């Protein structure tokens, strides 16, 4: 038995099923089809890469936009807080009395007059720390600031609530005028 070697065209030519011209035409068609498929494949890869790059760029742009919006919102919030403090700060409170308070674990003090000191003790006035400086503001303004950024407000020790019967008992003991915390 004779061994058949070579490609299909050679075998078909030897068998007489295909003539030389038909073989060349089929070869040419196959070559063009292969070339066209390669072009489409390269085109498909380029399209896929372009789509992926566009998607990555869109995601990057979206994240940058979110960061920009967050920065603008933070800046607007800070401006709003500054405006609340500026329009509600209490001035002319300097006096002979010292009001002590704790800020970040350290005892700080403000020199205030008697009226302001009593209002601080009663919780009608609050202290806000703005850019390292202490500002006195009304309780209404402090409520607005607390909603936006509570870290700016100095927590004051609230007056201890004493039961009515205890209050009557302690009323017998006079507190000296010069005893101020």
Rosetta blueprint (number, residue, H / E / L):
1 X L
2 X L
3 X L
4 X L
5 X L
6 X L
7 X L
8 X H
9 X H
10 X H
11 X H
12 X H
13 X H
14 X H
15 X H
16 X L
17 X L
18 X L
19 X L
20 X H
21 X H
22 X H
23 X H
24 X H
25 X H
26 X H
27 X H
28 X H
29 X H
30 X H
31 X H
32 X H
33 X H
34 X H
35 X H
36 X H
37 X H
38 X H
39 X H
40 X H
41 X H
42 X H
43 X H
44 X H
45 X H
46 X H
47 X H
48 X H
49 X H
50 X H
51 X H
52 X H
53 X H
54 X H
55 X H
56 X H
57 X H
58 X H
59 X H
60 X H
61 X H
62 X H
63 X H
64 X H
65 X H
66 X H
67 X H
68 X H
69 X H
70 X H
71 X H
72 X H
73 X H
74 X H
75 X H
76 X H
77 X H
78 X H
79 X H
80 X H
81 X H
82 X H
83 X H
84 X H
85 X H
86 X H
87 X H
88 X H
89 X E
90 X L
91 X L
92 X L
93 X L
94 X L
95 X L
96 X L
97 X E
98 X E
99 X E
100 X E
101 X E
102 X E
103 X E
104 X L
105 X L
106 X E
107 X E
108 X E
109 X E
110 X E
111 X E
112 X E
113 X L
114 X H
115 X H
116 X H
117 X H
118 X H
119 X H
120 X H
121 X H
122 X H
123 X L
124 X L
125 X E
126 X E
127 X E
128 X E
129 X E
130 X E
131 X L
132 X L
133 X E
134 X E
135 X E
136 X E
137 X E
138 X E
139 X H
140 X H
141 X H
142 X H
143 X H
144 X H
145 X H
146 X H
147 X H
148 X H
149 X H
150 X H
151 X H
152 X H
153 X E
154 X L
155 X L
156 X L
157 X L
158 X L
159 X L
160 X L
161 X L
162 X L
163 X L
164 X H
165 X H
166 X H
167 X H
168 X H
169 X H
170 X H
171 X L
172 X L
173 X L
174 X L
175 X L
176 X L
177 X L
178 X L
179 X L
180 X L
181 X L
